[in-house]
């Protein structure tokens, strides 16, 4: 049992760390491809280097957090091997996994673009505030899309872990997972395309926005109908 729990802890650490490590790489790769930033400025001093340093510090913080995330629970299990259920404080700790996982993604999406624009690392043909808004929106979408697979796999890992530590509460229901994959993810994908069009043209026609809203509503409606069918 101890070996199994240790293996699941390592898997959870890998998923949470690797998911975040990909976020700045993909986020800035897409930003460069969209023409939102000159790749040469990413290695300039001090702005570019500070962006890299900030991302690395956040990655280190994510790693250290999840290295210690399950330690209080495993220590309690070692001290109380005959107990079949966890104390409420540890159940609450596991139930807060989503906040712990997504917190660093949100900090990244808000702080890194802000630092970037503080040092003037944005195209000359756009204003700082407009570029900052575009960049934050892009990084938020990329962060969610990059982190979502790792998040779902981490929930699966916690589900396997629950069988060994006496945790009986469900973190995210199957219906919520279906809503994430069937509705939320397609909306994010189309949002990137919408975002690219907005950046390239400098404006967003009403008809395109309405089409995007209609497609998003249809995606959510079809997914909700599928979820409703599961109850019958």
Secondary structure, DSSP 8 states (H G I E B T S, - for coil): -HHHHHHHHHHHHHHHHHHHHHHHHHHHHHHHHHTSS-GGGGG-TTHHHHHHHHHHHHHHHHHHHHHSTTHHHHHHHHH-TT--S--HHHHHHHHTHHHHHHHHHHHHHHHHHHHHHHTT-S-TTS-HHHHHHHHHHHHHHHHHHHHHHHHHHHHHHHHHHHHHHT--S-SS-HHHHHHIIIIIHHHHHHHHHHHHHHHHHS---HHHHHHHHHHHHHHHHHHHHHHHHHT-
